[in-house]
Amino acid sequence: MVEFAGWQMPLYYGSQLDEHHAVRNHAGLFDISHMTVVDVSGADAERYLRYVLANDVSKLHSAEDGQCRALYSLMLREDGGIMDDLIVYRLSANGYRLVVNAATREKDLAWLLGQAGRQSLEILERPDLAMIAVQGPQARELVAQTLPSGEALLALAPFCAHRDDETMVARTGYTGEDGFEIIVAGAQAPALWAELHALGIAACGLGARDTLRLEAGLNLYGLDMDETVSPLECGLRWTVDTQTDRDFIGRRALERQAADGVKFVQAGLILEGNGVLRAGYVVHTAGGEGKVTSGTYSPTLARSVALARLPVDAQNDGEVVIRNHRHAVRIVKTPFVRHGKIKVDLENKLH
């Protein structure tokens, strides 16, 4: 157990490697109740979120199938720096649910409340809710055996959710595998966890969650992005919707940055030889110096991989300084692994 954002969290339950492989090959169970759930409702909820978020929540308007849509987005500062990343769900015509990071909880709540002004809004944190993630190629079928809405869950499209009273099941995740994230009343969470675990789903901790998300090329707030980094510099340009004339916090700063040209972009690194890439390591490239933002040993690739912020002119090869020695790295596109498949070939050719 380790301290994490005011919570006691499991780093691993047994073998971190076994937990990682369980998610890639079968299914894994994560307690993610530390995440912060915030419900936003009221007549001005959509207008408010269209201003506060860089992605456009109007994309979430109900489709013919009636499924609750989800959207990955960022909250930006006026200068384009990233306040936090989150998922937003449209629960009803005037109701939305945000799931934000635990480490940024106080800052996020203060920011959201500070932008509300005199609008017709209610912003309500939901500490009464718990979250359980079930991830892996068998995850959806196993969850469907456990919950009464199983048939509806199997029909869910990616980034959609099904609600049944206080239980919300979303086809989302943070591992690069298929699966669900389940928001449930806190009092019901222990029984649900026990039922899922009894089906042979491996309990997994923060360690496996980190190696899985990094293999999938997914950013971690505080390492790969923060208030000093814009979406254009960390691979998240796609989360910024400028298709309409919608005004949102940070838009003008991003437009200026795009016009001027960014100096750094995000890329993946694969270490040649032994060693482990870690955050903060200097990366030497033909285009100049960059740095590793997060790195680890990849159980799927059986070598060290990393995300790095590199000069835009970086080419295919570079060197990383580890303990005052330079080690060769290959610069690749991410993800490294997605849906159980290695997406980069280890001879440095992209699939």
VODREN-126705 format. One record per residue: residue in one letter; y, z, x of N, C-alpha, C, O in turn. Coordinates in steps of 0.2 Angstrom, whole numbers, padded with zeros to 4 digits, always signed. Each point is the difference from the previous one (the first is absolute). Layout:
BEGIN
aYZXYZXYZXYZX/...
//
This chain:
BEGIN
m-0006+0000+0004+0006+0000-0004+0006+0000+0004+0000+0003+0006/v+0005-0007-0008+0007+0000+0004+0005+0001-0005+0000-0002-0006/e+0006+0004+0009+0006+0000-0004+0003-0007-0001+0001-0003+0005/f+0001+0001-0011+0003-0006-0001+0005+0000-0006-0002+0001-0005/a+0008-0001+0007+0006+0000-0005-0001+0005-0005+0002+0000-0006/g-0003+0006+0009-0001+0006-0004-0006+0001-0003-0001+0005-0004/w-0004-0009+0005-0007+0000-0003-0005+0002+0005+0001-0002+0006/q-0006+0005-0008-0006+0000+0005-0005-0005-0002-0002-0001-0006/m+0001-0004+0011-0003-0006-0002-0006-0001+0005+0000+0003+0005/p-0006-0006-0008-0006-0001+0004+0001-0006+0005+0002-0005-0002/l-0003+0007+0009+0001-0006+0005-0007-0004-0001+0000-0006+0001/y-0005+0010-0002-0007-0003-0001-0005+0005-0003+0002+0006+0001/y-0007-0008-0004-0005+0004-0003-0006+0001+0004-0003+0005+0000/g+0002-0010+0004-0006+0000+0005+0001-0004+0006+0004+0002+0004/s-0006-0008-0005+0001-0006+0005+0006-0004-0002-0001-0004-0005/q+0006+0003+0008+0006-0004-0002-0003-0007+0001+0002-0004-0005/l-0006+0002+0010-0002-0007+0000-0005-0002-0006+0001-0005-0003/d-0005+0010+0001-0004-0001-0006+0004-0001-0006-0002-0004-0004/e+0007+0008+0003+0004-0001-0006+0004-0006+0000+0000-0004-0005/h+0002+0001+0011+0003-0006+0000-0005-0006-0002+0002-0004-0004/h-0008+0004+0007-0005-0005-0002-0002+0001-0007-0002-0005-0003/a+0002+0011+0000-0002+0000-0007+0005-0004-0004-0003-0003-0005/v+0009+0004+0006+0005-0004-0004-0001-0007+0001+0001-0004-0005/r-0002+0001+0011-0001-0007+0002-0006-0003-0004+0000-0005-0002/n-0005+0009+0002-0007-0002-0002-0002+0002-0007-0005-0003-0003/h+0007+0009+0001-0002+0002-0007+0006+0003-0004+0003-0004-0004/a-0002+0010+0005+0006+0003-0004+0002+0007+0004-0004+0004+0002/g+0010-0002-0003+0003+0006+0003+0005+0003-0005+0003-0003-0004/l-0003+0010+0004+0004+0004-0004+0005+0004+0003-0001+0003+0005/f+0007-0004-0007+0006+0003+0003+0004+0004-0005+0001-0002-0005/d+0001+0009+0007+0004+0004-0003+0007-0002+0002+0002+0002+0006/i+0002-0005-0010+0007-0002+0002+0005+0003-0005+0005-0002-0001/s-0007+0008-0001+0004+0004-0005+0007+0002+0004+0004+0003-0004/h-0003-0004+0010+0006+0002+0003+0005-0005-0001+0006+0001+0001/m-0008-0007-0003+0005-0005-0002+0005+0002-0006-0002+0004-0004/t+0008-0006+0004+0005+0003-0005+0000-0005-0006+0002-0006+0001/v-0003+0008-0007+0001-0004-0006+0006+0002-0003+0002+0006-0002/v+0002-0011+0000+0006+0000-0003+0001-0004-0006-0001-0007+0001/d+0002+0009-0007+0001-0004-0006+0007-0001-0001+0004+0005+0000/v-0002-0011-0002+0007-0002-0001+0000-0004-0007-0004-0005-0001/s+0007+0008-0004+0000-0002-0007+0007+0000-0002+0005+0003+0002/g-0004-0007-0008+0007+0000-0003+0002-0007-0001-0002-0005+0003/a+0007+0004-0007+0003-0006-0002+0002-0004+0006+0000-0007+0000/d+0003+0010+0005+0002-0003+0006-0005-0001+0006+0002-0001+0006/a-0008+0003-0007-0005+0001+0005-0001-0007+0004+0000+0000+0006/e-0001-0005-0010-0001-0007+0004+0006-0002+0004+0000-0002+0006/r+0006+0003-0009+0006-0002+0004+0001+0004+0006+0002-0002+0005/y-0003+0009-0006+0000+0004+0006-0004-0002+0005+0002+0000+0006/l-0009-0001-0007-0005-0002+0005+0001-0007+0003-0001-0001+0006/r+0004-0003-0010+0002-0007+0003+0005+0001+0005+0001-0004+0005/y+0003+0009-0005+0006+0002+0005-0003+0004+0006+0002-0001+0005/v-0006+0006-0007-0003+0004+0005-0005-0003+0005-0001+0002+0006/l-0003-0006-0009-0006-0003+0004+0002-0007+0002+0003-0004-0003/a-0006+0002+0009+0001-0007+0003-0004-0005-0004+0002-0006+0000/n-0008+0008-0002-0004-0005-0004+0002+0001-0007+0003+0005-0002/d-0004-0010-0003+0003+0000-0006-0005+0002-0006-0005-0003-0001/v+0006+0009-0002-0004+0002-0005-0001-0004-0006-0004+0001-0004/s+0009-0006+0003-0001-0004-0006-0006-0004+0001-0002-0003-0005/k-0001+0002+0011-0006-0003+0000-0006+0003-0003-0005-0003-0002/l+0006+0010+0000-0005+0004-0003+0000-0001-0008-0004+0004-0003/h+0008-0008+0000+0000-0001-0007-0008-0002-0002-0003-0004+0003/s+0001+0008-0009-0006-0001-0002-0002-0007-0001+0003-0004-0003/a-0009+0002+0005-0003-0007-0001-0005+0000-0006+0000+0005-0004/e-0002-0010+0002-0004-0001-0006-0007+0005+0000-0002+0002-0005/d+0000-0001+0011-0006+0004+0001+0001+0008-0002-0004+0004+0000/g+0011-0003+0000+0002+0007-0001-0001+0005+0006+0001+0006-0001/q-0003-0008+0006-0002+0005+0006+0007+0002+0003+0005-0003+0000/c-0005+0009+0002+0005+0004+0003+0001-0003+0007-0005+0001+0004/r+0010-0004-0002+0001-0003+0007+0003+0005+0005+0003+0005-0002/a-0005-0006+0008+0003+0004+0006+0003-0005+0005-0001-0006+0000/l+0006+0009+0003+0004-0004+0005+0001+0004+0006+0002+0006+0000/y-0003-0009+0006+0001+0004+0006+0008-0002+0002+0002-0005-0001/s+0002+0010+0003+0007-0001+0001+0002+0005+0005-0003+0005+0003/l+0009-0006-0001+0004+0005+0005+0006+0002-0003+0003-0003-0005/m-0001+0009+0007+0007+0003-0001+0004-0001+0006-0002+0003+0005/l+0007-0006-0005+0004-0001+0006+0007+0003+0000+0003+0002-0006/r-0001+0000+0012+0007+0002+0001+0005-0006-0001-0002-0006+0000/e+0009+0008+0000+0005-0006-0001-0001-0004+0006+0002-0006+0000/d-0004+0009+0006+0000-0005+0006-0007-0003+0001-0001-0003+0005/g-0003+0003-0010-0006-0003+0000-0006+0003+0003-0006-0002+0000/g+0007+0008+0003-0005+0005+0002-0005+0002-0005+0003+0001-0006/i-0009+0001+0007-0005+0001-0005+0000+0008-0001-0001+0004+0004/m+0003-0002-0010-0001+0007-0003-0007+0002-0001-0002+0005+0002/d-0002-0010-0005-0007+0002-0001-0003-0007-0003+0003-0004-0002/d-0010+0004+0002-0003-0005-0003-0004+0004-0006-0002+0005+0001/l+0000-0009-0006-0003+0003-0006-0003-0005-0004+0001-0006+0001/i-0005+0008-0006-0002-0004-0006+0003+0002-0006+0001+0006-0002/v+0001-0011-0002+0003+0002-0007-0004-0004-0005-0002-0005+0000/y+0001+0009-0006-0004-0002-0005+0004+0000-0006+0005+0004-0001/r-0006-0009-0004+0004-0001-0006-0005+0003-0005-0004-0003-0002/l+0006+0009-0001-0004+0003-0005+0001-0002-0007-0004+0000-0004/s+0011-0001+0003+0002-0002-0007+0006-0004+0001+0003-0001+0005/a+0000-0001-0011+0006-0004+0000+0006+0004+0004+0004-0004+0003/n-0004+0010-0003+0005+0004+0003-0002+0006+0005+0003+0004+0001/g-0010-0005+0001-0003+0005+0004-0003-0003+0006-0004-0005+0000/y+0005+0008+0006-0003-0002+0006-0002+0006+0004+0002+0006-0001/r-0007-0007+0005-0003+0005+0005+0001-0002+0007-0003-0006+0002/l+0006+0010+0002+0000-0001+0007-0005+0004+0004-0001+0006-0002/v-0002-0009+0007-0004+0005+0005+0002-0001+0007+0000-0006+0003/v+0004+0011-0001+0003+0000+0007-0004+0004+0005-0004+0004-0002/n+0006-0004+0008-0003+0004+0005+0002+0007+0000+0005+0002-0002/a-0010+0002+0004+0001+0007+0000+0005+0003+0005+0004+0004-0001/a-0004-0008+0007+0004+0003+0006+0007-0002-0002+0005+0003+0003/t-0003-0007-0008+0007-0002-0001+0001+0003-0007+0005-0002-0003/r-0008+0006+0000+0000+0003-0007+0008+0002-0001+0003-0003-0005/e-0001+0008+0008+0007+0003-0001+0005-0005+0001+0005-0001-0005/k-0005-0003+0010+0005-0006+0001+0000-0005-0006+0005-0002-0002/d-0011+0000+0000-0001-0005-0005+0003+0003-0007+0003-0004-0003/l-0005+0010+0001+0002+0003-0006+0008+0000+0000+0003-0001-0005/a+0000+0004+0011+0007+0000+0000+0003-0006-0001+0005-0001-0003/w-0008-0004+0007+0003-0007-0001+0000-0003-0007+0005-0003-0002/l-0011+0004-0001-0001-0003-0007+0005+0003-0005+0003-0003-0004/l-0002+0010+0005+0004+0003-0004+0007-0001+0001+0005-0001-0005/g-0003+0000+0011+0007-0002+0002+0002-0007-0002+0006-0001-0001/q-0011-0003+0000+0002-0007-0003+0001-0001-0007+0001-0005-0003/a-0003+0011-0001-0001-0001-0007+0007+0000-0003+0000-0003-0006/g+0005+0007+0008+0006+0000-0003+0000+0002-0007-0003+0005-0002/r+0006-0008-0002+0001+0002-0008-0005-0005-0004+0001+0000-0006/q-0006-0003+0009-0004-0004-0004-0005+0004-0004-0001+0006+0001/s-0001-0010-0006-0005+0003-0005-0007+0000+0003-0004-0004-0001/l+0003+0010+0005-0006+0000+0004-0003+0007+0000+0003+0005-0001/e-0010-0005+0002-0003+0007+0002-0004-0002+0006-0005-0004+0000/i+0006+0008+0005-0004+0000+0006-0004+0006+0001+0003+0005+0001/l-0010-0005-0002-0004+0005+0000-0006+0000+0005-0004-0004+0000/e+0004+0009+0005-0005+0001+0004-0006+0002-0004+0001+0004-0004/r-0007-0006+0006-0006+0002-0003-0005+0004+0004-0005-0003+0002/p+0006+0009+0000-0004+0004+0004-0007+0002-0003-0004+0003+0003/d+0004-0004-0010-0006+0002-0004-0005-0005+0001-0006+0001-0002/l+0007-0007+0005-0005-0005+0001-0003+0000+0007+0003+0001+0005/a-0009-0003-0005-0004-0001+0007-0001-0008+0000+0000-0003-0004/m-0002+0002+0011-0002-0007+0001-0006-0001+0004-0001+0004+0005/i-0004-0008-0007-0006-0001+0004-0001-0008+0001+0001-0003-0005/a-0002+0001+0011-0001-0007+0001-0008-0001+0002-0003+0004+0003/v+0001-0009-0006-0007-0002+0001+0000-0007+0003+0002-0005-0004/q-0004+0003+0010+0001-0006+0003-0006-0003+0003-0004+0004+0003/g+0003-0010-0003-0006-0003+0003-0003-0005-0004+0002-0001-0006/p-0007-0004+0008-0002-0005-0004-0004+0002-0006-0001-0004-0005/q-0002+0010+0005-0003+0003-0006+0004+0005-0004-0002+0003-0005/a+0008-0002+0007+0004+0005-0003+0001-0001-0008+0000+0005-0004/r+0002-0011+0002+0002-0001-0007-0006+0001-0005+0001+0003-0005/e-0007-0006+0008-0006+0001-0005-0002+0008+0000-0002+0002-0006/l+0003+0002+0011-0002+0007+0000+0005+0004-0004-0002+0004-0004/v+0009-0006+0004+0005+0003-0004-0002-0001-0008+0001+0004-0004/a-0002-0011+0003-0002-0002-0007-0006+0004-0003+0000+0001-0006/q-0004+0001+0010-0006+0004-0002+0002+0007-0002-0003+0004-0004/t+0009-0001+0006+0002+0006+0000+0005+0001-0006+0000+0005-0004/l+0005-0009+0003+0005+0001-0005-0002-0004-0006-0003-0005+0000/p+0005+0008-0006-0002-0003-0007+0003-0007-0001-0002-0004-0004/s+0008+0002+0008+0003-0006-0001-0003-0005+0005+0004-0005+0002/g-0010+0005+0000-0003-0004+0006+0001-0007-0001+0001-0004+0005/e-0003+0002-0011+0000-0008-0001+0007-0002+0001+0001-0006+0003/a+0004+0009-0006+0007-0002+0001+0002+0000+0007+0004-0004+0003/l-0006+0009+0001+0001+0001+0007-0002-0006+0004+0003-0003+0004/l-0009+0000-0006-0003-0005+0004+0004-0007-0002-0001-0005+0004/a+0004+0005-0009+0004-0006-0002+0007+0000+0003+0004-0005+0000/l-0002+0011+0004+0007+0000+0002+0001-0005+0006-0005-0001+0004/a+0010-0002-0004+0002-0005+0005+0003+0004+0006+0002+0006-0001/p-0002-0008+0007+0004+0004+0006+0007+0001-0002+0003-0004-0003/f-0001+0010+0005+0007+0003-0001+0001+0000-0008+0006-0001-0002/c-0011+0003-0002+0001+0002-0007-0003+0007-0001-0004+0002+0004/a+0005+0001-0009-0002+0007-0002-0002+0000-0007+0002-0003-0004/h-0006+0008+0003-0003+0002-0007+0002+0007-0001-0002+0004+0004/r+0005-0003-0010+0002+0007-0002-0004+0003-0006-0001-0004-0005/d-0002+0010+0006-0004+0003-0006+0003+0007+0000-0003+0004+0004/d+0008-0002-0008+0003+0006-0001+0003+0002+0007+0004-0004+0002/e-0005+0009+0001+0003+0002+0007-0003-0003+0006+0002+0000+0005/t-0008-0004-0006-0004-0003+0005+0003-0007+0001+0000-0004-0005/m+0002+0002+0011+0002-0007+0002-0004-0002+0006+0000+0003+0005/v-0003-0009-0006-0005-0003+0005+0003-0006+0002+0001-0005-0004/a+0001+0004+0010+0004-0006+0003-0005-0004+0005-0003+0004+0004/r+0003-0010-0004-0004-0004+0005+0005-0001+0006+0002-0006+0001/t-0001+0011+0002+0004+0000+0006-0003+0004+0006-0005+0003-0001/g+0008-0003+0007-0003+0004+0005+0003-0001+0007+0005-0004+0000/y-0007+0008+0005+0003+0000+0006-0005-0001+0006+0001+0003+0005/t-0006-0007-0006-0006+0000+0005-0001-0008+0001-0004-0001+0005/g+0006-0004-0008-0002-0006+0000-0006-0002-0003-0003-0006+0000/e+0000+0011-0004-0006-0002-0004+0002+0001-0008+0006+0002-0001/d-0010-0005-0003+0001+0001-0007-0001+0007-0002-0003+0004+0004/g+0005-0002-0010-0001+0006-0003+0005+0003-0004+0004-0004-0003/f-0004+0010+0001+0005+0003-0005+0003+0006+0004-0002+0003+0004/e+0009-0002-0007+0003+0006+0001+0001+0004-0007+0003-0004-0004/i-0006+0010+0003+0000+0003-0006+0005+0006+0000+0000+0004+0004/i+0004-0005-0009+0005+0006-0001-0003+0004-0007+0000-0003-0005/v-0001+0009+0006-0003+0004-0005+0003+0007+0000+0003+0002+0005/a-0003+0001-0011+0002+0007+0000-0003+0005+0005-0006-0001+0001/g+0010+0005+0002-0002+0004+0006-0006+0004-0002-0005+0001+0004/a+0004+0002-0010-0005+0004-0002-0007-0004+0000-0005+0003+0000/q+0006-0009-0001-0006-0004-0001-0003-0003+0006-0005-0003+0001/a+0009+0003+0005-0001-0004+0006-0007+0003+0003-0004-0004+0003/p+0003+0011-0002-0006+0002+0003-0006-0003-0003-0005-0001+0004/a+0004+0001-0011-0006-0002-0003-0001-0008+0001-0005-0002+0001/l+0011-0001-0001-0001-0008+0001-0002-0001+0007-0004-0004+0002/w+0007+0008+0003-0002-0001+0007-0008+0002+0001-0003-0004+0003/a+0001+0009-0006-0007+0002+0000-0004-0006-0003-0006-0001+0003/e+0008-0002-0008-0004-0005-0003-0001-0006+0004-0005-0003+0001/l+0011+0001+0002+0000-0006+0004-0004+0001+0007-0004-0004+0002/h+0005+0010+0001-0004+0002+0006-0008+0000-0002-0004-0002+0005/a+0002+0004-0011-0007+0001-0001-0003-0007-0001-0006-0001+0001/l+0010-0004-0001-0002-0007-0001-0002-0003+0007-0002-0006+0001/g+0003+0010+0004-0001-0002+0007+0006-0003+0004+0000-0003+0005/i+0006+0004-0008+0006-0002+0003+0003+0005+0005+0000+0005-0001/a+0001-0008+0007+0001+0004+0006+0007+0003-0001+0005-0003-0001/a-0004+0010+0002+0006+0003+0001+0004-0002+0007-0004+0000+0005/c+0010-0002-0006+0003-0003+0006+0007+0004+0001+0003+0002-0005/g-0001-0001+0012+0006+0003+0001+0006-0004+0003-0001-0006+0000/l+0006+0009+0002+0006-0004+0003-0002-0004+0006+0003-0006+0000/g-0008+0008+0004-0001-0004+0006-0003-0007-0002+0003-0005+0002/a-0008+0005-0007-0002-0007-0002+0005-0004-0004+0000-0006+0001/r+0004+0010-0005+0005-0004-0003+0005-0003+0004+0002-0006-0001/d-0001+0009+0007+0005-0003+0005-0003-0006+0003+0003-0006+0001/t-0010+0006+0002-0003-0005+0003-0001-0006-0005+0001-0006+0002/l-0002+0007-0008-0001-0005-0005+0006-0004-0002+0000-0006+0000/r+0006+0010-0001+0006-0003-0001+0003-0004+0005+0003-0006+0000/l-0005+0008+0007+0003-0004+0005-0004-0006+0001+0003-0005+0002/e-0010+0005-0002-0004-0006+0000+0003-0005-0005+0000-0006+0001/a+0002+0009-0007+0002-0005-0006+0008-0002+0002+0002-0004-0004/g+0001+0006+0009+0007-0002+0001+0005+0003-0004+0005-0003-0001/l-0007+0009-0002+0005+0003-0005+0004+0005+0004-0002+0005+0004/n+0009-0005-0005+0005+0004+0003-0001+0008-0002-0002+0001-0006/l+0004+0003+0010+0000+0007-0001+0007+0002+0001+0003-0001+0005/y+0000+0004-0011+0007+0003+0001+0001+0005+0005-0004+0005+0000/g+0009-0005+0004+0001+0004+0005-0002-0002+0007+0002+0002+0005/l-0006-0007-0005-0003-0003+0006+0002-0008+0000+0004-0002+0005/d-0006-0002-0009+0001-0007+0000+0006-0002-0004+0003-0005+0001/m+0000+0010-0004+0007-0001-0004+0003+0007-0001-0003+0005-0001/d+0010-0006+0001+0004+0006-0002+0007-0002-0001+0001-0006-0001/e+0003+0011+0001+0007-0002-0002+0004-0004+0005+0005-0003-0002/t-0008+0002+0008+0004-0004+0005-0003-0007+0000+0002-0004+0004/v-0007+0003-0008-0004-0007+0000+0001-0003-0007+0000+0003-0005/s+0002-0010+0006+0000-0003-0007-0006-0004-0001-0005-0001+0004/p+0004-0001-0011-0006-0003-0001-0002-0007+0004-0005-0002+0000/l+0011-0001+0002-0001-0006+0004-0003+0001+0006-0002-0005+0004/e+0002+0011-0001-0002+0002+0007-0007+0003+0000-0003+0001+0005/c+0000+0000-0011-0007+0004+0000-0005-0004-0005-0004+0003-0003/g+0005-0009+0002-0005-0004-0004+0001+0001-0007-0005-0002-0004/l+0010+0005+0001+0001+0001-0007+0005-0004-0003+0003+0002-0006/r-0001-0008+0009+0005-0004-0004-0003-0002-0007+0005-0001-0004/w-0011+0000+0003-0003-0002-0006+0001+0005-0006+0000-0002-0005/t+0002+0008+0007+0001+0005-0005+0007+0000-0003+0002+0004-0004/v+0003-0008+0007+0007-0001-0002+0001-0006-0004-0001-0005+0002/d+0002+0006-0008+0001-0005-0005+0007-0002-0001+0004+0004-0003/t-0002-0010+0005+0007-0002+0000+0000-0007-0005+0005-0004+0001/q-0010+0003-0005+0000-0006-0004+0005+0000-0005+0002-0006-0003/t+0001+0012+0001+0005+0000-0005+0006+0002+0003+0000+0002+0006/d+0006-0001-0010+0006+0002+0003+0000+0008-0001+0006+0003+0001/r-0011+0000-0002-0001+0007-0001+0004+0004+0006-0002-0002+0006/d+0006+0007-0007+0002+0004+0005-0004+0006+0001-0002+0003-0005/f+0000-0002+0011-0004+0006+0002+0002+0003+0007+0003-0004+0004/i-0004+0010-0004+0002+0004+0006-0003-0003+0007-0006-0001+0000/g+0010-0001+0004-0002-0003+0007+0000-0008+0000-0001-0003+0005/r+0002+0000-0011+0000-0007+0000+0005-0004+0004-0002-0004+0004/r+0008+0006-0004+0005-0003+0004-0002+0001+0008+0002-0005+0004/a-0004+0011-0002-0002+0001+0007-0005-0005+0002+0000-0003+0005/l-0005+0002-0009-0006-0004+0001+0002-0007+0001-0002-0004+0004/e+0006+0002-0009+0003-0007+0001+0004-0002+0006-0001-0005+0003/r+0005+0010-0001+0003-0001+0007-0005+0000+0005+0001-0004+0005/q-0006+0009-0005-0005+0000+0006-0004-0007+0000-0001-0002+0005/a+0000+0000-0011-0004-0007+0000+0004-0005+0003-0002-0005+0003/a+0009+0005-0005+0004-0006+0002+0001+0001+0008+0000-0006+0003/d+0001+0012-0001+0001+0001+0007-0007-0002+0004+0001-0002+0006/g-0006+0003-0009-0007-0001+0004-0003+0007+0002+0004+0003+0004/v-0010-0001-0006-0003+0006+0003-0002-0001+0007-0002-0005+0002/k+0002+0011+0002-0002+0000+0007-0007+0002+0001-0003-0002+0005/f+0001+0006-0010-0007+0002+0001-0004-0001-0007+0003+0000-0005/v-0010-0001+0006-0004-0001-0006-0007+0004+0002-0001+0002+0005/q-0002-0001-0010-0007+0004+0000-0005-0005+0002-0001-0005-0003/a-0004+0007+0007-0006-0003+0002-0006+0005+0001+0001+0006+0001/g-0007-0009-0001-0005+0004+0002-0002-0001+0008+0001-0005+0003/l-0004+0010-0001-0002+0000+0007-0008+0002+0001-0002+0004-0004/i-0001-0008+0008-0007+0002+0002-0001+0001+0007+0002-0004+0004/l-0004+0010-0002+0000+0002+0007-0006-0003+0003-0006+0000-0002/e+0007-0003+0008-0005-0003+0004-0003+0006+0005+0004+0003+0003/g-0011-0002-0004-0003+0006+0004+0001+0006-0003+0001+0001-0006/n-0002+0004+0010-0001+0007-0003+0007+0003-0001+0005-0002+0003/g-0005+0008-0007+0007+0003-0001+0001+0000-0007-0003-0003-0004/v+0008+0007+0002+0003+0001-0007+0007-0001+0000+0004+0003+0003/l-0002-0008-0007+0007-0001-0001+0003+0006-0005-0003+0001-0005/r+0009+0001+0007+0003+0006-0004+0008-0002-0001+0003-0004+0004/a-0001+0007-0009+0007-0001-0002+0005+0002+0006-0001+0005+0003/g+0006-0009-0002+0005+0001+0005-0002-0004+0007+0005+0000+0004/y-0011-0003-0003-0001-0003+0006+0004-0006+0000+0001-0004-0005/v+0002+0002+0011+0004-0006+0002-0004-0006+0000-0006+0000+0003/v+0008-0005-0006-0004-0007+0000+0005-0005+0004+0006-0001-0002/h-0009-0002+0007+0004-0005+0004-0003-0007-0003-0006-0001+0000/t+0011-0003-0002-0002-0007-0002+0005-0005+0004+0005+0002+0003/a-0007-0008-0004+0004-0005+0003+0007+0000-0003+0005-0003+0003/g-0004+0005-0009+0007+0000-0004+0003+0007+0001+0006+0000-0002/g-0008+0005+0006+0003+0006+0001-0004+0006-0002-0006-0001-0001/e+0008+0007+0001-0003+0006-0001-0001+0001-0007+0005-0001-0004/g-0010+0004+0001-0001+0003-0006-0004+0006+0000+0000+0003+0006/k-0002+0000-0011-0004+0006+0000-0005+0001-0006+0001-0003-0005/v-0006+0006+0007-0005+0002-0005+0003+0005-0005+0003+0005+0002/t-0004-0007-0008+0002+0005-0006-0006+0004-0002+0001+0006-0002/s-0007-0008+0001-0006+0004-0001-0006-0004+0003+0000-0006+0000/g-0004+0010+0003-0006-0003+0003-0006+0005-0001+0001+0006-0001/t-0007-0009+0002-0006+0004-0001-0006-0004+0003+0001-0005+0002/y-0007+0009-0002-0006-0004+0001-0003-0002-0006+0000+0003-0005/s-0001-0010+0005-0003-0003-0006-0007+0000-0001-0004-0003+0004/p+0001+0007-0008-0008+0001-0001-0003-0007-0002-0006-0001+0002/t+0010-0003-0005-0003-0007-0002+0000-0005+0005-0005-0003+0001/l+0010+0003+0003+0001-0005+0006-0003+0003+0006-0001-0003+0005/a+0000+0010-0005-0003+0003+0006+0005-0001+0006-0003-0001+0006/r+0009+0002-0007+0005+0000+0005+0007+0002-0003+0000+0001-0006/s+0005+0000+0011+0006+0003-0003+0004-0006-0002+0001-0005+0002/v+0003+0007-0008+0005-0005-0003+0006+0004-0002+0000+0006+0001/a+0005-0009-0002+0007+0003-0001+0004-0005-0004-0001-0006+0000/l+0006+0009-0004+0006-0003-0002+0006+0001+0005+0000+0005+0003/a+0004-0010-0002+0005+0000+0005+0006-0004-0003+0000-0004-0003/r+0006+0007+0006+0006-0004-0002+0002-0003+0007+0002+0003+0005/l-0002-0010-0006+0001-0004+0006+0006-0005+0000+0002-0002-0006/p+0000+0000+0011+0006-0005+0000-0003-0007-0004-0006-0001+0001/v+0011-0002-0004-0002-0006-0004-0003-0005+0004-0004-0005-0002/d+0005+0005+0009-0002-0006+0004-0007+0002+0004-0002-0003+0004/a-0001+0009-0006-0006+0002+0003-0005-0006-0002+0000-0003-0005/q-0005+0002+0010-0005-0005-0001-0007+0003-0001+0000+0005-0004/n-0005-0008+0006-0007+0003-0002-0002+0005+0005-0005+0004-0002/d+0008-0002+0007-0003+0005+0005+0006+0004+0002+0006-0002+0000/g-0008+0008+0002+0004+0005+0003-0003+0006+0004-0006-0001+0001/e+0009+0006+0001-0003+0005+0003+0003+0007-0003+0006+0000-0002/v-0010+0005+0002+0002+0006-0003-0001+0005+0006-0004+0000+0004/v+0009+0005-0003+0000+0005+0005-0003+0006-0003+0002+0003-0004/i-0008-0001+0007-0004+0006-0001-0001+0004+0006-0003-0002+0005/r+0006+0008-0005+0000+0004+0006+0002-0003+0006-0003+0000+0005/n+0009-0004-0005+0003-0003+0005-0004-0006+0003+0001-0003+0005/h-0006+0001-0009-0004-0006+0002+0001-0006-0006+0000+0002-0006/r+0000-0008+0008+0001-0005-0004-0007-0003-0002-0004-0001+0004/h+0003+0000-0011-0006-0002-0003+0001-0006-0004+0005+0000-0004/a-0009-0005+0004+0002-0006-0003-0002+0001-0008-0005+0003-0002/v+0009-0006-0002-0001+0000-0007+0001-0007-0003+0004-0004+0003/r-0007+0002-0008+0001-0006-0004+0004+0001-0006-0001+0005-0004/i+0006-0009+0003+0005+0001-0006-0003-0005-0006-0001-0006+0001/v+0000+0009-0006-0004-0003-0006+0004+0001-0006+0004+0005-0001/k-0006-0009-0004+0003+0001-0007-0005+0006-0003-0006+0000+0001/t+0009+0004-0005-0004+0005-0004-0001-0003-0007+0003-0005-0002/p-0008+0007-0002-0004+0006+0002-0006-0001+0005-0002-0006+0001/f-0001+0011+0002-0005-0001+0004-0007+0000-0004-0004-0004+0001/v+0004+0008-0006-0006+0000-0005+0003+0000-0007+0005+0004-0002/r-0008-0007-0003+0001+0000-0007-0006-0001-0004-0003-0005+0001/h+0002+0009-0006-0006-0001-0004-0007-0001+0004-0004-0004-0001/g+0004+0009+0006-0006+0000+0005-0001-0006+0005-0005+0001+0003/k+0010-0005-0003-0001-0006+0004+0005+0000+0006+0006+0002-0001/i-0008-0003+0007+0004+0000+0006+0004-0007-0001-0002-0005+0000/k+0009+0006+0000+0004-0005-0001+0003-0004+0006+0003-0005+0000/v-0004+0008+0006+0002-0003+0006-0006+0000+0004-0005+0004+0001/d+0004-0010+0002-0006-0001+0005+0002+0003+0006+0005-0001+0003/l-0010+0004+0000+0001+0004+0006+0001-0004+0007+0001+0002+0005/e-0001-0009-0006+0001-0004+0005+0007-0003-0001+0002-0005+0004/n+0002+0009-0008+0007-0002-0001+0002-0006-0004+0005-0003+0001/k-0010+0001-0005+0002-0005-0005+0000+0003-0007-0004+0003-0002/l+0010-0005-0001+0001+0002-0007-0005-0004-0005+0000-0006+0001/h-0003+0010-0006-0004-0004-0005+0005-0003-0004-0002-0003-0005/
//
